[in-house]
């Protein structure tokens, strides 16, 4: 994890690595729940870059949101930031009086321990996989035992025929990228070229 400390990740990378939706990430950043390490510009020229710590915060927020209200998460964040801490440090315990002021009458504060070490290891694995994938962008391959040894976009399990089918159905490259956000335009070009060549060969 030490190697990730100085790294910066784009919004698209943050979405892929943490499982957050684009809408949720945008809302959380706009409302200050998540604070990117670098943020400048507006509109189409806006730049947002996230540190590894930001990714941990985002991954934790996604996990917490399924368990407690957004209002409670915000209060946790506000309190911890005042103490100079990141909110992925949080541990909610019934015996911890600090959380009592946020409890509504009759509401049960669940006992939660954030599995931050698990999240960090998970992010490390995903980042390593993304870096390995970069060396294969714009290429196709066939791997024995993978999807019946069909041709796939290198470094993925996405068949080139899936991209071809979307293209033939009238999908633009942008629409294909929305369907497969981990791909690049070079991947689409390579997939279409491979499928076009395959279809020209006699059966």
C-alpha positions as CSV (number, residue, x, y, z in Angstrom):
1,X,0.0,0.0,0.0
2,X,3.0,2.3,0.6
3,X,3.5,2.5,-3.2
4,X,0.0,3.9,-3.7
5,X,0.5,6.8,-1.3
6,X,1.7,9.3,-3.9
7,X,-0.6,8.0,-6.7
8,X,-3.4,10.0,-8.1
9,X,-6.5,8.4,-9.7
10,X,-9.1,9.9,-12.1
11,X,-12.9,9.8,-11.4
12,X,-13.3,6.9,-13.8
13,X,-10.6,4.9,-12.0
14,X,-12.2,5.7,-8.7
15,X,-15.5,4.4,-9.9
16,X,-14.0,1.1,-11.2
17,X,-11.9,0.6,-8.1
18,X,-14.5,1.3,-5.4
19,X,-17.7,0.2,-7.0
20,X,-19.4,3.6,-6.5
21,X,-21.8,4.8,-9.1
22,X,-21.0,8.0,-11.1
23,X,-24.1,9.7,-9.8
24,X,-23.2,8.9,-6.2
25,X,-19.6,10.0,-6.5
26,X,-20.5,13.2,-8.1
27,X,-23.1,14.0,-5.4
28,X,-20.7,13.1,-2.6
29,X,-18.0,15.3,-4.0
30,X,-20.3,18.2,-4.7
31,X,-21.7,18.1,-1.2
32,X,-18.3,17.7,0.5
33,X,-18.6,14.2,1.8
34,X,-15.6,13.1,-0.3
35,X,-12.9,15.7,-0.9
36,X,-10.6,14.9,-3.9
37,X,-6.9,15.5,-3.2
38,X,-6.8,17.7,-6.4
39,X,-9.8,19.6,-7.7
40,X,-9.7,22.6,-10.0
41,X,-11.7,24.1,-12.9
42,X,-15.4,23.9,-13.7
43,X,-17.7,22.2,-16.2
44,X,-16.0,20.2,-18.9
45,X,-12.6,21.6,-17.9
46,X,-13.0,20.4,-14.3
47,X,-10.2,18.1,-13.0
48,X,-10.7,15.8,-10.0
49,X,-7.9,13.5,-8.9
50,X,-8.2,11.1,-5.9
51,X,-5.5,9.9,-3.6
52,X,-5.3,6.3,-2.3
53,X,-6.7,7.7,1.0
54,X,-9.6,9.2,-1.0
55,X,-10.3,5.8,-2.5
56,X,-10.4,4.2,1.0
57,X,-12.8,6.9,2.1
58,X,-15.0,6.3,-1.0
59,X,-14.9,2.5,-0.6
60,X,-15.8,2.9,3.1
61,X,-18.7,5.3,2.3
62,X,-20.1,2.8,-0.2
63,X,-19.9,0.1,2.4
64,X,-21.4,2.3,5.2
65,X,-24.2,3.6,3.0
66,X,-25.8,0.2,2.9
67,X,-25.9,0.0,6.7
68,X,-26.6,3.5,8.0
69,X,-28.2,6.7,6.8
70,X,-26.3,9.3,4.8
71,X,-27.2,11.8,7.5
72,X,-25.3,9.8,10.1
73,X,-22.3,9.3,7.7
74,X,-22.1,13.1,7.3
75,X,-22.1,13.7,11.0
76,X,-19.4,11.1,11.4
77,X,-17.3,12.8,8.8
78,X,-17.8,16.2,10.3
79,X,-16.7,15.0,13.7
80,X,-13.7,13.1,12.6
81,X,-12.5,15.9,10.3
82,X,-12.6,18.3,13.3
83,X,-10.3,15.8,15.0
84,X,-8.0,15.8,12.0
85,X,-8.9,12.2,11.1
86,X,-10.3,10.4,8.0
87,X,-13.7,8.9,8.4
88,X,-12.6,5.5,7.3
89,X,-11.1,5.3,10.9
90,X,-14.6,5.2,12.3
91,X,-15.8,2.4,14.6
92,X,-19.3,2.6,15.8
93,X,-20.0,0.9,19.1
94,X,-23.0,1.0,21.4
95,X,-20.8,1.7,24.4
96,X,-19.3,4.8,22.7
97,X,-21.1,7.8,24.1
98,X,-19.8,10.1,21.3
99,X,-22.5,8.6,19.0
100,X,-25.4,9.0,21.3
101,X,-26.2,12.6,20.3
102,X,-26.8,11.4,16.7
103,X,-29.3,8.7,17.8
104,X,-32.9,9.4,17.3
105,X,-35.4,8.3,19.9
106,X,-35.9,4.6,19.5
107,X,-33.2,4.2,16.9
108,X,-30.6,1.5,17.4
109,X,-27.0,2.5,16.6
110,X,-25.5,-0.7,15.1
111,X,-22.1,-1.9,16.1
112,X,-19.9,-1.7,13.1
113,X,-16.3,-2.2,12.5
114,X,-15.0,-0.9,9.2
115,X,-12.8,-3.5,7.6
116,X,-10.3,-0.9,6.4
117,X,-7.4,-3.4,6.0
118,X,-9.6,-5.6,3.8
119,X,-10.5,-2.5,1.7
120,X,-6.9,-1.5,1.3
121,X,-5.8,-4.9,0.2
122,X,-8.8,-5.1,-2.2
123,X,-7.8,-1.7,-3.7
124,X,-4.2,-2.8,-4.0
125,X,-5.2,-5.9,-6.0
126,X,-7.5,-3.9,-8.3
127,X,-4.9,-1.2,-8.9
128,X,-2.3,-3.8,-9.8
129,X,-4.7,-5.4,-12.2
130,X,-5.4,-2.1,-13.9
131,X,-1.7,-1.4,-14.3
132,X,-1.2,-4.8,-15.9
133,X,-4.1,-4.1,-18.2
134,X,-2.6,-0.9,-19.5
135,X,0.1,-2.9,-21.3
136,X,-2.6,-4.7,-23.3
137,X,-4.8,-1.8,-24.3
138,X,-5.7,-2.0,-28.0
139,X,-4.9,-5.7,-28.3
140,X,-7.0,-8.9,-28.5
141,X,-6.1,-12.4,-27.4
142,X,-7.3,-16.0,-27.0
143,X,-6.6,-17.8,-23.8
144,X,-7.2,-21.5,-23.4
145,X,-10.0,-22.1,-21.1
146,X,-11.2,-18.5,-21.0
147,X,-14.8,-18.2,-22.3
148,X,-14.3,-21.3,-24.5
149,X,-11.1,-20.0,-25.9
150,X,-13.0,-17.3,-27.8
151,X,-11.2,-14.1,-28.8
152,X,-11.4,-11.4,-26.1
153,X,-10.1,-7.9,-25.6
154,X,-6.6,-8.4,-24.0
155,X,-6.6,-8.3,-20.2
156,X,-10.4,-8.7,-20.0
157,X,-13.1,-11.3,-20.3
158,X,-15.0,-9.2,-22.8
159,X,-15.5,-11.1,-26.1
160,X,-14.7,-9.1,-29.3
161,X,-18.0,-10.4,-30.7
162,X,-19.8,-8.5,-27.9
163,X,-18.3,-5.2,-29.0
164,X,-19.1,-6.2,-32.7
165,X,-22.7,-6.9,-31.8
166,X,-23.2,-3.6,-30.1
167,X,-21.5,-1.8,-33.1
168,X,-23.8,-3.6,-35.6
169,X,-26.8,-2.7,-33.4
170,X,-26.0,1.0,-34.0
171,X,-24.2,1.8,-30.8
172,X,-21.6,4.6,-31.1
173,X,-18.2,4.2,-29.6
174,X,-19.2,6.4,-26.7
175,X,-22.2,4.2,-26.0
176,X,-20.0,1.0,-26.1
177,X,-17.6,2.6,-23.6
178,X,-20.6,3.3,-21.3
179,X,-21.5,-0.3,-21.6
180,X,-18.0,-1.4,-20.9
181,X,-16.3,1.5,-18.9
182,X,-13.1,-0.4,-18.5
183,X,-12.4,-0.3,-22.2
184,X,-10.7,2.3,-24.3
185,X,-11.3,3.5,-27.9
186,X,-8.2,1.6,-28.9
187,X,-9.8,-1.6,-27.5
188,X,-13.0,-1.0,-29.5
189,X,-10.9,-0.4,-32.7
190,X,-9.0,-3.6,-32.1
191,X,-12.1,-5.7,-31.4
192,X,-13.9,-4.5,-34.5
193,X,-10.8,-5.1,-36.7
194,X,-10.5,-8.6,-35.2
195,X,-14.1,-9.5,-35.8
196,X,-14.1,-8.0,-39.3
197,X,-11.1,-10.1,-40.2
198,X,-12.7,-13.2,-38.7
199,X,-15.8,-12.7,-40.7
200,X,-13.9,-12.3,-44.0
201,X,-12.3,-15.7,-43.5
202,X,-14.1,-18.6,-45.2
203,X,-16.0,-20.9,-42.7
